[in-house]
Amino acid sequence: MEVVVNGETKQMEAGTSLAAMIENMGLDRRYLVVEYNGKPLSRDTFDEVTLAEGDRLELVRPVAGG
C-alpha cells in the first residue's frame, strides 16, 4: 500500500502500525511530533494507529534554539 510521509510516497505492507513505520525509518518516537491525516497525535497512540492506503503523515522533530 502507499502512504504519503512528509510529501513523499512510501510503500508499506498492509497492516503496518505507525510505531513500526517510525522504527523502520530509524527515528526515535520520543522526539517526534506526528500529524496523521491532518490531526496531531499524542505519542502514546502510535502503537494503536494502523496505517491504511492513502494516509498522509507529517513527521517533525522539534528543535530548540535561541
C-alpha positions as CSV (number, residue, x, y, z in Angstrom):
1,M,0.0,0.0,0.0
2,E,1.1,3.6,-0.4
3,V,1.1,6.3,2.2
4,V,2.5,9.9,2.0
5,V,5.1,10.8,4.5
6,N,6.3,14.4,4.5
7,G,5.2,14.8,0.9
8,E,6.9,11.6,-0.3
9,T,5.0,8.5,-1.3
10,K,6.2,5.4,0.6
11,Q,5.4,1.8,0.1
12,M,4.3,0.0,3.3
13,E,3.0,-3.5,4.0
14,A,-0.8,-3.6,4.7
15,G,-1.4,-3.5,8.5
16,T,1.8,-1.6,9.3
17,S,1.4,0.3,12.6
18,L,2.6,3.9,12.9
19,A,5.1,2.8,15.6
20,A,6.6,0.1,13.3
21,M,6.9,2.7,10.4
22,I,8.7,5.1,12.7
23,E,11.1,2.4,13.9
24,N,11.7,1.2,10.4
25,M,12.7,4.7,9.4
26,G,15.2,4.8,12.2
27,L,13.5,7.6,14.1
28,D,13.1,8.0,17.8
29,R,9.5,8.3,18.6
30,R,10.3,10.2,21.9
31,Y,11.4,13.2,19.8
32,L,8.7,13.2,17.1
33,V,5.5,15.2,16.5
34,V,3.2,13.4,14.2
35,E,0.3,14.7,12.2
36,Y,-1.9,11.9,10.9
37,N,-4.4,12.8,8.1
38,G,-4.3,16.4,9.3
39,K,-4.7,15.7,13.0
40,P,-1.9,15.8,15.6
41,L,-1.3,12.5,17.6
42,S,0.0,12.0,21.0
43,R,3.0,9.7,21.3
44,D,1.0,7.2,23.4
45,T,-1.3,6.4,20.5
46,F,1.5,5.5,18.0
47,D,1.1,1.7,18.7
48,E,-2.7,1.9,18.2
49,V,-2.6,3.5,14.8
50,T,-2.7,1.1,11.8
51,L,-1.8,2.8,8.5
52,A,-4.1,2.5,5.6
53,E,-3.8,3.2,1.8
54,G,-3.6,6.9,1.1
55,D,-2.9,8.0,4.7
56,R,-1.0,11.3,4.9
57,L,1.6,11.8,7.7
58,E,3.8,14.7,8.6
59,L,6.7,13.8,10.9
60,V,8.5,16.7,12.6
61,R,11.4,16.7,15.1
62,P,11.1,19.9,17.3
63,V,14.3,21.9,17.6
64,A,15.1,24.1,20.5
65,G,17.1,27.2,19.8
66,G,17.6,30.8,20.7
